[in-house]
Every structure is written in C-alpha cells, then in structure tokens.
C-alpha cells in the first residue's frame, strides 16, 4: 500500500497588504526534497481569500541547481483532470496524483500561471523558495524569465526579495511504498526567526546530508506570528492567526508528522504597545505555559515528539525594555524546567552576547537586533557539535547524540550511572560507569570508577 508523506510545506497567512500581484504572471516554487517516491501531490490553499483565485496552467517537474527545469521531467499538474482550475475561498484543494519519481537530493519545481487580475491573498513571504516571472505563461519554460522588485525591507532586513512570495501552494507530498522505512517528518512551528531560514536552512541541509532519504523538514514559520494573539492591526493580517489557533490546521494535518520544533514567543513580548496591539496583550508566564501545553498535548496525542526552542536573546531598547527581557528569561526558565516537551533547544546559546549579558553578538545579528543573520544561523545549526551539556535527554536521544558525533568522525566517550544511560554507553567508543551507579550501567561499561569522588 502506498504511503503519503509531506516533503515541503509553508504556512499561509493573509498577504493582501503586498503592493504587487501575480496577474498574468507565472510563479515557480522550488521544494527541496530528501525523500524517495514514485509520485507526488500538491496541496493548494486559498484559506485567507474572500474570492476564488484562478490558476490558468500548472506544471510540476524537477529542477537543477541553477533553477532550470530538467528535460523530460515536466508533467501537467491537474485538479480533477484539468491544468486550469479555480481555488475557492477559505478552502484547501489537493491536486491529482502525478507519476513523477523523486529521489533524495532533487528539487521539485511547481509552476503556476495566474491569468486573472485578482490579487492572491493567501501565501507566505518565503521568496527563498519562489520566483515570479515577467508577464506570461512560462510554466513549461526551462528557465523562468524573472521579474525582480526589491523593497526597502528586503534590502535592510531580509535575505531575499519578498516580492516573490510563495502563493496558493501549501504542501508538496510524496507517495512512497510503505515497505520502505517510514521517514521522520519534522515541522518547524514559529515566527520570522524560523520563517527567514537563517538557522532552519543550514540545519535542514545538515539533516539531509546525514539522514539521506530518512527525514523531511517543513518550515511553518510566519513572520510576526504570536502564540496567544493574532496579527497586529498595523500588519493587516500578514502576521497570521495566533499559534494557539493555527496549530490545528497548519501543524496537526502535516502528512506523516513525527516531530515538531515549537519556537514562538518573541513577538508576544515585543508587539504589545506597537502596531496597534494594546499593552494588555503582553503575555504572562502562566498564559504562555497554558498555550504551550495545549499545543504539546495535542501533538503528543498524535504520537509526535515535541522539541521547544528557548526564546532568542534580543536587543534591549525602548521597544523591548529590561522588564520584557526579564519576562523572556522567566518564560525560558519555565520551558527548560517545567515545560511538557521531549527536549529543549537553547538556540540562543551560540549567538548570545555574553559580554553585555543581553542580546546577540553583533556579528550574528541583523540590524534590527531581533533576527540572527546568516552567520548567526550557521552558528545555531552547528551548535550540536560544540555543545557538551544537554538536559532532560531521553535514553534514545543520548544514543542519537553519540551516533551523530561518530558519523562526523569523532571518537566519543560516555560516562553514566543510570539505566537510562545504557544505550549510549553501549554505543560509545569509550564508556565509563560510576561505582555507585546502577547494575545495568556498570555491566555495559568498559570502565568502572571505584571512587565516586
């Protein structure tokens, strides 16, 4: 029996505030793929629109490293047998099955031509995955003739051109033979720090390199998103529905979902008092805990492991005063010490400004002091090799750390004293147990220290 697994996804929001549209243009979305399969499906969304959006032509195929379509891989992409179809408002639509063999390392290219003048309002500003053409239907063109419109925001903050938003497409799904081992599907659920990909993109590349064909990563970040409240009035809906609401339709339905990385909160601290958001919307530790528990519990009921990212350090200024920095630290203490998570990721540790005690190191931050730049993102992605201390780690996770370091060519030593250390002790190149430890730990260790001091 075939199995359907999500290989790429974006979370939609209301992008009607954009100053451009796709009228008579083609948008080509590039989906990095790390899975094997015999066929693909595409999920479309027009969730945030009040009217239908017409797709005049659609194709799907593979693209090379330069973004050119690979000859003989381009297929018609149809809904109910037609490459021309309407996406009705506030609905999701699945394409027909497309027989397109895919392998780890390939890039799936979806080309969508919008013939009408209506403005696409449902999508996401993740232009790292999308190109927008000059006018015309270029779905079959090997190289897309690109339009380019750099905005002030793109030049000053973002590492890509936001005029090329990913529109109407929300997921690419691979069909696999269920005789193959089921891959891990990791959903990243967060805000612009996640959406922009500074750390998610290199982290994904590392996963794909070391776990070829075994894992996919879906970035569900939305810029400006908050956990407890929806978009600020000034954003005109662009910051999306609150995380406590959107997890039901962005996160839970992901096909084959096995792991979720939850990283929301910085905008719950920073937005109140700006952009029309009242000061009263400043989140408390108890409110954060209640919302985070609701999301984690729902994921656990589906058998999904939940990892929580601590809220990143940010510049303290008139928009983010010391009182809010203290609240950030209090929420992080709850996440690390009391949260219902399978693991906690201190994403800020490798980029924090330890000299000043607040914010990020200048070389790792964008000018806004809120987002890590590309160097900061790489530092976060590389952190697992440089960290020597992990907390609240399960037995299988301890073993996974040992395996990950061994695959990098390291000789790994492990010390332990409990039953939960035995898997990692057995895997390690050198294992050391404590004399006062459990019988299980002493029995599998190569060395036993007779003096606990």
C-alpha positions as CSV (number, residue, x, y, z in Angstrom):
1,X,0.0,0.0,0.0
2,X,1.3,3.5,-0.8
3,X,2.1,5.9,2.0
4,X,1.8,9.7,1.6
5,X,4.5,11.9,3.4
6,X,5.0,15.7,3.4
7,X,8.3,16.7,1.9
8,X,7.8,20.5,1.8
9,X,5.3,22.9,3.4
10,X,4.7,26.6,4.1
11,X,2.2,28.1,6.5
12,X,-0.2,30.5,4.8
13,X,-1.2,33.9,6.0
14,X,-3.0,37.0,4.6
15,X,-0.6,38.7,2.2
16,X,-3.1,41.1,0.7
17,X,-1.1,44.0,2.1
18,X,1.6,43.3,-0.5
19,X,1.9,46.1,-3.1
20,X,2.2,43.7,-6.1
21,X,0.2,40.9,-7.6
22,X,0.6,37.9,-9.9
23,X,-1.8,38.9,-12.6
24,X,-0.7,37.4,-15.9
25,X,2.5,36.1,-14.4
26,X,4.0,32.7,-13.5
27,X,5.2,31.8,-10.0
28,X,7.7,28.9,-9.8
29,X,8.1,27.3,-6.3
30,X,11.2,25.2,-5.6
31,X,10.7,22.5,-3.0
32,X,13.9,20.8,-1.7
33,X,13.3,17.1,-1.4
34,X,15.0,14.4,0.7
35,X,12.6,11.5,0.2
36,X,12.2,8.7,-2.3
37,X,8.9,8.2,-4.0
38,X,7.1,7.2,-7.2
39,X,4.5,10.0,-7.3
40,X,3.7,13.4,-5.9
41,X,0.7,15.5,-4.9
42,X,0.3,19.2,-4.3
43,X,-1.9,20.8,-1.7
44,X,-3.2,24.3,-2.6
45,X,-4.7,26.8,-0.1
46,X,-6.9,29.8,-0.6
47,X,-7.7,30.0,3.1
48,X,-7.3,33.8,3.5
49,X,-9.2,34.9,0.4
50,X,-12.8,36.1,0.1
51,X,-13.0,35.2,-3.6
52,X,-11.7,32.5,-5.9
53,X,-8.2,32.5,-7.4
54,X,-7.9,31.1,-10.9
55,X,-4.9,29.1,-12.0
56,X,-4.7,29.1,-15.8
57,X,-1.9,26.5,-16.1
58,X,0.2,24.4,-13.8
59,X,3.1,22.0,-14.2
60,X,5.4,20.1,-11.8
61,X,8.9,18.6,-12.5
62,X,12.4,18.6,-11.3
63,X,14.9,21.5,-11.3
64,X,18.6,21.5,-11.5
65,X,21.0,23.5,-9.2
66,X,20.5,26.6,-11.4
67,X,16.7,26.5,-11.1
68,X,16.2,25.2,-14.7
69,X,13.7,22.5,-15.3
70,X,15.2,19.1,-16.0
71,X,14.2,17.9,-19.5
72,X,11.6,15.1,-19.6
73,X,10.6,15.5,-16.0
74,X,7.9,18.2,-16.5
75,X,4.3,16.9,-16.0
76,X,0.9,18.6,-16.2
77,X,-0.3,19.4,-12.7
78,X,-4.1,18.9,-12.6
79,X,-7.1,19.2,-10.3
80,X,-9.9,17.0,-11.4
81,X,-8.1,16.3,-14.6
82,X,-7.6,19.9,-15.7
83,X,-4.5,22.1,-15.6
84,X,-6.8,25.1,-15.3
85,X,-8.7,25.3,-12.1
86,X,-10.2,27.6,-9.5
87,X,-9.2,27.7,-5.9
88,X,-12.3,28.5,-3.9
89,X,-12.0,30.8,-0.9
90,X,-11.2,29.5,2.6
91,X,-10.6,26.0,1.3
92,X,-7.7,23.6,0.7
93,X,-7.5,21.7,-2.6
94,X,-5.4,18.7,-3.5
95,X,-4.1,18.0,-6.9
96,X,-4.5,14.8,-8.8
97,X,-1.7,12.2,-8.4
98,X,1.3,12.9,-10.6
99,X,3.6,10.0,-11.6
100,X,6.9,11.7,-11.0
101,X,9.7,9.6,-9.5
102,X,11.8,11.6,-6.9
103,X,15.0,10.8,-5.0
104,X,16.8,12.4,-2.1
105,X,18.7,15.5,-3.2
106,X,16.3,16.5,-6.0
107,X,14.4,19.8,-6.2
108,X,10.7,19.7,-7.1
109,X,9.6,22.7,-9.1
110,X,5.9,23.7,-9.2
111,X,4.9,26.4,-11.8
112,X,1.6,28.2,-11.5
113,X,0.3,30.7,-14.1
114,X,-2.3,33.2,-12.8
115,X,-4.2,34.6,-15.8
116,X,-6.7,36.8,-14.0
117,X,-6.4,40.2,-12.3
118,X,-7.4,39.1,-8.9
119,X,-4.9,39.6,-6.1
120,X,-3.6,36.5,-4.5
121,X,-4.1,36.9,-0.8
122,X,-3.2,33.5,0.7
123,X,0.5,32.7,0.9
124,X,3.8,33.4,2.7
125,X,6.8,35.7,2.1
126,X,9.4,33.0,1.7
127,X,10.9,34.1,-1.5
128,X,13.9,31.8,-0.9
129,X,11.6,29.1,-2.4
130,X,9.8,31.1,-5.2
131,X,10.5,33.1,-8.3
132,X,8.0,35.4,-10.0
133,X,8.1,35.9,-13.8
134,X,7.6,38.7,-16.2
135,X,4.1,38.6,-17.7
136,X,3.1,35.4,-19.5
137,X,2.5,31.7,-19.1
138,X,6.0,30.3,-18.6
139,X,5.1,27.0,-16.8
140,X,6.9,24.9,-19.4
141,X,9.9,27.3,-19.8
142,X,13.1,25.6,-18.7
143,X,14.4,28.9,-17.3
144,X,11.8,31.3,-15.8
145,X,12.2,34.9,-17.0
146,X,12.2,36.5,-13.6
147,X,10.7,39.8,-12.5
148,X,12.6,41.5,-9.6
149,X,11.3,44.2,-7.3
150,X,13.5,44.8,-4.2
151,X,11.8,46.5,-1.4
152,X,13.3,48.6,1.4
153,X,12.5,45.8,3.8
154,X,14.3,43.3,1.6
155,X,17.4,45.4,1.4
156,X,17.6,46.2,5.1
157,X,16.3,43.1,7.0
158,X,15.5,40.1,4.8
159,X,18.0,37.9,2.9
160,X,15.6,37.6,-0.1
161,X,13.2,39.6,-2.3
162,X,9.8,39.5,-0.7
163,X,8.2,40.4,-4.0
164,X,8.5,36.7,-4.8
165,X,6.1,35.3,-2.3
166,X,5.1,31.6,-2.3
167,X,1.4,31.8,-3.2
168,X,-1.5,29.3,-3.1
169,X,0.8,26.2,-2.8
170,X,1.0,25.0,0.8
171,X,2.4,21.4,0.7
172,X,4.2,19.0,-1.6
173,X,3.5,15.4,-0.7
174,X,5.5,12.3,-1.8
175,X,3.9,8.9,-2.4
176,X,6.1,6.0,-1.1
177,X,5.9,2.3,-0.9
178,X,5.1,1.5,2.7
179,X,7.6,-1.4,2.6
180,X,10.2,1.4,2.9
181,X,11.0,2.5,6.5
182,X,8.8,5.5,7.4
183,X,10.8,8.7,7.3
184,X,10.8,11.3,10.1
185,X,8.8,14.4,9.2
186,X,9.9,17.5,11.2
187,X,7.7,20.6,11.3
188,X,9.2,23.9,12.3
189,X,6.4,26.0,14.0
190,X,7.5,29.5,14.8
191,X,7.8,33.2,13.7
192,X,10.0,35.1,11.3
193,X,13.2,33.8,13.1
194,X,12.2,30.4,11.7
195,X,10.5,31.6,8.5
196,X,13.5,33.5,7.3
197,X,15.5,30.3,7.3
198,X,18.8,31.7,8.7
199,X,19.2,28.7,11.0
200,X,16.5,26.4,9.7
201,X,18.0,26.2,6.2
202,X,21.5,25.1,7.2
203,X,20.0,22.9,9.9
204,X,17.9,21.2,7.2
205,X,20.9,20.8,4.9
206,X,22.8,19.0,7.7
207,X,19.9,16.7,8.4
208,X,19.5,15.9,4.7
209,X,23.2,15.2,4.4
210,X,23.4,12.8,7.3
211,X,20.0,11.2,7.0
212,X,19.6,10.8,3.3
213,X,16.1,9.6,2.5
214,X,15.1,9.4,6.2
215,X,13.8,12.8,7.1
216,X,11.9,15.8,5.7
217,X,11.7,19.3,7.2
218,X,8.6,21.6,6.8
219,X,9.1,25.3,7.7
220,X,5.8,26.6,9.1
221,X,7.2,29.9,10.3
222,X,5.1,33.1,9.9
223,X,6.8,36.5,10.2
224,X,5.4,38.5,13.2
225,X,3.4,35.5,14.5
226,X,2.4,35.3,18.2
227,X,1.4,32.4,20.4
228,X,-1.5,34.0,22.2
229,X,-2.9,36.7,19.9
230,X,-3.4,37.2,16.2
231,X,-1.9,39.7,13.8
232,X,-1.5,43.3,15.0
233,X,-3.8,45.8,13.3
234,X,-0.9,47.5,11.5
235,X,0.1,44.3,9.8
236,X,-3.3,44.0,8.1
237,X,-3.4,40.2,8.8
238,X,0.1,39.5,7.5
239,X,1.3,38.2,10.9
240,X,-1.2,35.4,10.8
241,X,-3.6,33.8,13.3
242,X,-2.3,33.1,16.8
243,X,-0.2,30.0,17.2
244,X,-2.7,28.6,19.7
245,X,-5.3,28.7,16.9
246,X,-3.3,27.9,13.7
247,X,-1.6,24.8,15.0
248,X,-4.8,22.9,14.4
249,X,-4.7,23.5,10.6
250,X,-1.0,24.3,9.9
251,X,0.7,21.7,12.1
252,X,-1.5,18.8,13.1
253,X,-2.6,17.8,9.5
254,X,1.0,17.5,8.1
255,X,1.2,14.1,6.4
256,X,3.5,11.7,8.3
257,X,4.3,14.2,11.0
258,X,6.7,12.7,13.7
259,X,8.5,15.7,15.3
260,X,7.7,19.3,15.9
261,X,10.0,22.2,16.9
262,X,8.0,24.8,18.7
263,X,9.5,28.3,18.9
264,X,7.1,31.1,19.5
265,X,7.1,33.9,22.0
266,X,9.4,36.8,20.9
267,X,6.5,38.7,19.3
268,X,4.2,38.1,22.3
269,X,6.9,40.1,24.2
270,X,7.7,42.7,21.6
271,X,4.5,43.6,19.8
272,X,2.3,44.9,22.7
273,X,2.3,48.6,22.6
274,X,3.2,48.8,18.9
275,X,1.4,48.4,15.6
276,X,-2.0,48.9,17.3
277,X,-1.5,46.0,19.7
278,X,-2.5,47.1,23.2
279,X,-0.1,46.8,26.2
280,X,-2.7,44.5,27.8
281,X,-1.7,41.8,25.3
282,X,1.7,41.4,26.9
283,X,1.9,37.7,27.7
284,X,2.5,36.3,31.2
285,X,4.4,33.1,32.1
286,X,1.1,31.4,33.1
287,X,-0.6,32.3,29.8
288,X,2.5,31.1,27.8
289,X,2.6,27.9,29.8
290,X,-1.2,27.1,29.2
291,X,-1.0,27.7,25.5
292,X,2.2,25.8,25.0
293,X,0.8,22.8,27.0
294,X,-2.3,22.8,24.8
295,X,-0.2,22.5,21.6
296,X,2.2,20.0,23.1
297,X,-0.6,17.8,24.4
298,X,-2.3,17.8,21.1
299,X,0.9,16.7,19.3
300,X,1.6,14.1,21.9
301,X,-1.8,12.6,21.3
302,X,-0.8,12.1,17.7
303,X,2.4,10.4,18.8
304,X,4.5,13.4,17.8
305,X,7.7,14.3,19.7
306,X,7.8,18.0,20.6
307,X,11.0,20.0,21.0
308,X,10.8,23.5,22.3
309,X,13.2,26.3,21.4
310,X,14.0,28.9,24.0
311,X,13.1,32.5,23.0
312,X,16.2,34.0,21.4
313,X,18.0,36.9,23.1
314,X,17.3,40.3,21.6
315,X,18.5,43.9,21.8
316,X,17.1,45.8,24.9
317,X,15.8,49.2,23.9
318,X,12.8,51.5,24.2
319,X,10.7,48.9,22.3
320,X,12.0,46.0,24.4
321,X,12.8,47.4,27.9
322,X,14.5,45.5,30.7
323,X,11.2,44.4,32.1
324,X,10.4,42.4,29.0
325,X,13.9,40.9,28.9
326,X,13.2,39.7,32.5
327,X,9.9,38.2,31.3
328,X,11.7,36.5,28.4
329,X,14.1,34.8,30.8
330,X,11.2,33.8,33.1
331,X,9.4,32.1,30.2
332,X,12.6,30.4,29.1
333,X,13.1,29.0,32.7
334,X,9.6,27.6,32.5
335,X,10.3,26.0,29.1
336,X,13.5,24.5,30.3
337,X,12.4,23.3,33.8
338,X,8.7,22.7,33.6
339,X,7.6,22.5,30.0
340,X,5.9,19.3,28.7
341,X,8.5,18.9,26.0
342,X,10.5,15.9,24.9
343,X,13.6,18.1,24.6
344,X,14.6,21.7,24.9
345,X,16.8,23.5,22.4
346,X,18.8,26.5,23.6
347,X,19.1,28.1,20.2
348,X,20.4,31.4,21.6
349,X,23.4,30.0,23.4
350,X,25.8,30.1,20.5
351,X,24.9,33.6,19.4
352,X,24.2,35.4,22.8
353,X,26.3,38.4,23.7
354,X,27.8,37.1,26.9
355,X,29.9,40.2,27.4
356,X,26.9,42.6,27.6
357,X,24.6,40.0,29.1
358,X,21.8,40.8,26.7
359,X,21.0,40.5,23.0
360,X,23.1,38.8,20.3
361,X,26.6,39.3,19.4
362,X,26.8,42.0,16.7
363,X,28.4,39.7,14.2
364,X,25.5,37.3,14.5
365,X,22.5,39.7,14.3
366,X,20.7,41.6,11.6
367,X,20.5,45.4,12.1
368,X,17.1,45.1,13.9
369,X,18.8,43.3,16.8
370,X,16.0,40.7,16.7
371,X,16.8,38.3,13.9
372,X,20.0,36.2,13.5
373,X,21.8,36.9,10.3
374,X,23.2,34.1,8.0
375,X,26.4,33.8,10.2
376,X,24.2,33.5,13.3
377,X,22.0,30.9,11.7
378,X,25.1,28.8,10.8
379,X,26.3,29.1,14.4
380,X,23.0,27.8,15.7
381,X,22.9,24.9,13.1
382,X,26.5,23.9,14.1
383,X,25.8,24.1,17.8
384,X,25.1,20.4,18.4
385,X,28.7,19.6,17.6
386,X,30.0,22.2,20.0
387,X,27.7,21.7,23.0
388,X,28.9,19.4,25.7
389,X,26.0,19.7,28.1
390,X,22.4,18.6,27.3
391,X,19.5,18.4,29.8
392,X,16.3,16.4,30.1
393,X,17.5,13.9,27.5
394,X,15.9,10.5,27.0
395,X,17.9,7.3,26.6
396,X,17.4,7.1,22.8
397,X,18.3,10.7,22.4
398,X,21.5,10.2,24.3
399,X,22.4,7.4,21.9
400,X,21.5,9.6,19.0
401,X,23.9,12.3,20.1
402,X,26.7,9.6,20.3
403,X,25.8,8.3,16.8
404,X,25.7,11.9,15.4
405,X,29.2,12.6,16.7
406,X,30.6,9.3,15.5
407,X,29.2,9.9,12.0
408,X,31.2,13.1,12.0
409,X,34.3,11.1,12.6
410,X,34.7,11.8,16.3
411,X,35.8,9.3,18.9
412,X,33.1,9.5,21.6
413,X,33.4,8.8,25.3
414,X,30.4,8.5,27.5
415,X,30.0,8.5,31.3
416,X,26.9,7.4,33.1
417,X,25.4,5.8,36.2
418,X,21.8,5.1,35.4
419,X,19.7,2.7,33.4
420,X,18.8,5.5,31.0
421,X,22.5,5.8,30.1
422,X,23.0,2.2,29.0
423,X,22.1,2.7,25.3
424,X,24.6,5.5,24.9
425,X,27.2,3.6,27.0
426,X,27.0,0.6,24.7
427,X,27.2,2.8,21.6
428,X,30.2,4.9,22.7
429,X,33.7,4.2,21.7
430,X,34.8,4.5,25.4
431,X,32.2,4.0,28.2
432,X,32.7,4.8,31.8
433,X,30.3,4.0,34.7
434,X,30.3,5.1,38.3
435,X,30.8,2.5,41.1
436,X,27.6,3.8,42.8
437,X,25.6,3.6,39.6
438,X,23.1,1.0,38.5
439,X,24.0,-2.6,37.8
440,X,22.9,-2.1,34.2
441,X,25.3,0.8,33.7
442,X,28.2,-1.0,35.3
443,X,27.6,-4.2,33.3
444,X,27.7,-2.5,29.8
445,X,30.6,0.0,30.6
446,X,34.2,-0.7,29.6
447,X,35.5,1.0,32.7
448,X,34.0,1.4,36.2
449,X,35.3,4.1,38.5
450,X,35.6,2.6,42.0
451,X,35.9,6.0,43.7
452,X,32.8,8.3,43.1
453,X,34.8,11.3,44.0
